[in-house]
Amino acid sequence: MFSTAIIAVLVVSAAMGRGAWRVGKHAERCERDPKYRRRWYYILSLCYIFFAIIFVALAVSDRDPWELINLPFAAIGIWACFRAASRIVVSPGQDSH
């Protein structure tokens, strides 16, 4: 029982370390490659759009009309991500690698 707990802690620690390493690599690539950074802003804005659609669908179906309270936050997120993505300048000949 004790060895199972130790192994579980080691596995979780390794998974968290790998996740932290991947986040670091992602941040480095976002700093180097403006196309990649702009793509991630667009992906994040699409996630906000998806959640806004879910909020509206829940309010329309009368399951939970209070979901519309979250709609301004989603709208601000969509606006901020699209604005940040539009401000990133990518030169035409720049490679994404």
URDA-V185427 format. One record per pair of residues at least 6 apart in sequence whose C-alpha atoms are under 7 Angstrom apart, sorted by the first residue. I is the first residue (numbers start at 1). J is the second residue. Records with the same first field share a line. If there is no record, write none. Layout:
I=J, J
This chain:
30=36, 37
33=96
34=88, 90
35=90, 96
38=85, 88
41=81, 82, 85
42=81, 82, 85
44=81
45=77, 78, 81, 82
48=74, 77, 78
49=78
52=71, 74
55=67, 68, 71
56=68
58=64, 65, 67
59=65, 66, 67, 68
